Amino acid sequence: MPAIVGVAQVNSISTSSVFNIGDVYKIMPVANVKTFSGAGSFNTGDKLEVHNKISSTNTYDPDGADQNIVFNA
């Protein structure tokens, strides 16, 4: 159904966001990210104690792409 839209001012749009005015069939933003974290990195809470005697995070990644999003349209 057609719509009449007035003035729209966009200050900024981030890399994986979608801005649409009017009719749309499908909006599908795609993004991928790789996160490296060590032991106890994402713990949350009050009075949290994390004891890691020997902890290391392996960030070696020999392949070029882990999740291709080229043909996801």
Residue pairs with C-beta under 8 A, 6 or more apart in sequence:
1 23
2 22
2 23
3 22
3 23
5 21
5 22
8 21
10 19
13 19
15 31
16 29
16 30
16 31
17 29
18 27
18 29
20 27
28 72
28 73
30 69
30 72
31 69
32 66
32 67
32 69
34 61
34 66
36 57
36 59
37 57
38 52
38 55
38 56
38 57
39 50
39 52
39 55
40 50
40 52
40 55
43 50
